[in-house]
Amino acid sequence: MRYLTTVAFQGPTMDDYWRFRQGYAGEPINGLIVQVGGAANDGMRIISIWESKAHHDRFITERLHQVLQTARHPGGMVTDFAVNHLLIGPAMPHARQPCNTAVPIENVRSTT
């Protein structure tokens, strides 16, 4: 079942997000469907949708923990839940994306 996490960081900025992201973005992230990062009034938010909770947990254990420990960065407040419905709109393949994370159109799909 699909799995969603939201992480609320108080204090860090989008500059921090891009710096942390560089630490784990060198290779494709297995099981990640989409990730959205944005500034909030008190820091930043990251929303990620995964193929499964197992994919999320593997990424956290194998890749993200090392990046955060190296930076001595405290974690954010995590909210998570199973995704019962996921609709990816037709604009997704055309959405502006960083060049190192472009998604081939044949890999974009809608699920209900």
N, C-alpha and C positions, 0 to 999 in steps of 0.2 A: 504494500500500500504506500502511496505517496506520503511524504512527510515534510512538514514546514517548520522552520524555526525563525523566530524574530529575536534579534539581540539589540538591546538598548545600552549604549555606552554613554555615560555622563562624562563630559570633558573632552574626549578625543574629537578630532576634526576630520574632515575628508582628506586632508593631507596625511593624517595618521592612517586612515583606511588604505590609501594608495600605497603607503610604505609597507604596511602589513601584507597587503595583497601581493606585492612584488615578491614577498618571501615564499608564497605558495603557488603562484600562478604560472610557473615555468612549464608545467605539464598539464594535460587535460585533467579535469577533476571528475573522476569516475562517479556516475550517479547523480551529478548536479544537473538539474533541469534549468534553473534560472536563479540568479542572485541580483538583488537590488540593494544598493547602498546610497544613503542620503543624509544630508545634514538635518539636524533637528535643533530646536531652541536651546537644548542643554547638552548637545553632543552629536551623536550620530546613531543611525539605525541601519541594521542589515537584515534583510529578509531573504531567506534561501528556501527553495523548493527542491526536494530530493526524490529520487526514484523510490527510496525506502529509508527507514531509520537506520538500518545496517550500513547503507552507503554513507549517511551523515556521520555515524559514529566512527567508521573507518577513517574518514577524512580528518575528523577532529583528532583522533589518536595518532595517525601516521604522519599528518602534515601540519595541521594548525597549531597543536600544542607546542611543537618545537619553535615555531615562529614567535608565538606569544611569550614563551619562556626566555628566548633570546632577547626580546625587547623588554622583558620584565614588566609586561603589561597586565594589569588586572582584567579579568573577564568582565563581560557585561551581564545584564539581567536577561536571561533566556526564557522565552515562552515558546512552547512547541505544541503541535497537534497533528493528528493524522489528517490527510487531505482526502475528503470524500468526493470532491469534484474539482477538476482543473480544466479551465478553458483558456486556451492560448489563442488570442485574436489574430486575424489575418495580417495585421501590421507587423507582427513579431519578426518575420524574416527580413523586414526592411528597417527595423529599428537600428538606430546608430549604436554601434558597439565598439569597444576598444579593439584595435586590429589584432591583438594576440588572443582574442577570445571569440572570434567570429564563429557562428554556428552554421554548418552547411545546411542549406534549405531542406535537403532530404531528411535531416535529423529533427526538424521541427514538426510537431504534430499536436493535434488537439485530442483531448481525452474527456470523456464524460463519465 
